[in-house]
Amino acid sequence: MKDAIFSRLTTFLNELEKKNIHYTLAHNRDESIMVSVAIPGERWEIEFLDDGSIEIEKFIGNGEIYGKNMLNELFARYSDQPHNLWSSEDLEVAGLEREIT
């Protein structure tokens, strides 16, 4: 079974390359290889599991673009460590001084 899933994975990767679709590979779970594909407005995570199955999760954006202050929300909501929210000066030092929106 593992040979079959490896063949399916390599066939899929070859097709992505043939179509000039950029991808990255990751190994986040013991039993799988993940192919991450980023295309305009979407990100796909395709996992090839060693039991022969394939799992696909799609993340679709709404097209909304945020400014640099959204970085504060990222750290406030998802940091495991105590944190200080970034000030405008911190963003400038980090090279993020240019407003995206």
N, C-alpha and C positions, 0 to 999 in steps of 0.2 A: 504494500500500500504506500509506503514512504517513497518508493521509486516513482510511483504514479504521480504523487503530489509534487515531487521535485520536477518532473517532466512538465506538469501543468504550470508550475511557477516559471520555469525557464521559457516555455512557450509564450506565456503572458508577457514576460519581460522583453522578449524579442519583438513581440507585436508593438509594445509601447515604444521601443526604440525605432522600429520601422516607421511608426506614425509620428515620430519626433515629439513624443509626450514625455516630459521630464518626470522622474520619479526618484524616491529615495527608499532604501531598505532599512528596516529596524527589526530588532529581536527583543520584544518587550515581554513576551510570555514564553515559558519553557517549551511549549509545544507548537510554536508558530513562527513564521516569518511574515512581517508586515511590509506591504508595498504602499507607500504614501504617494498619492498623485495630487498635485495642485494645478488646477485649471482656473481660468477666470471665474470668480464667484463661487467656486466649489473646491472642497478638499475631500478626497476619497481615501479611506483606509481599507485596504484589501488584505485580509489575513489568510494565509495558506497554512492550514493546521495539519499536524502529522497524522491525524486520523483520516485524511483525504478530503476533509470538508474545506469550504471557503466561506469566510464571513466578510461582508462588505458593510461599511458604515459611511454614509455620505453626510457632509456638513455643507449646507448651502447658505451663503450670505445673502443679506437683504440689500446689499449695495451701499449701505450707510457707511460713511467714512468718519472717523472720530479724530479728535485732536490729541496732543501730547498729554493732556491732563487725564486721559483715560488710563494712562500707566499707573496713576495713583490707585485707581480701582482694582487693577490687576494685583498689585501688591497687597492692598487692604483685604481683598477677598480670598486670595489663594496662597499667601505666604504662610509657611509653618513657623517662621521665626517672628519675634517681635520686630516691628518695623517703624520707621519714621516715613511719613508720606513725603514724596518728593516735592520740593518747592520749585518755583520757576528757575531759581538759580541752579539747583541740582540738575534739572533737565538741560540747562545750557551747558554745564560742565560735562555732562554725559554725551553731549553732541546731539541732543534732541531738541535744541532750541527752536528749530523751524517748525512752525505750526503746520500740521498736515492739512487741515481743512481751510 
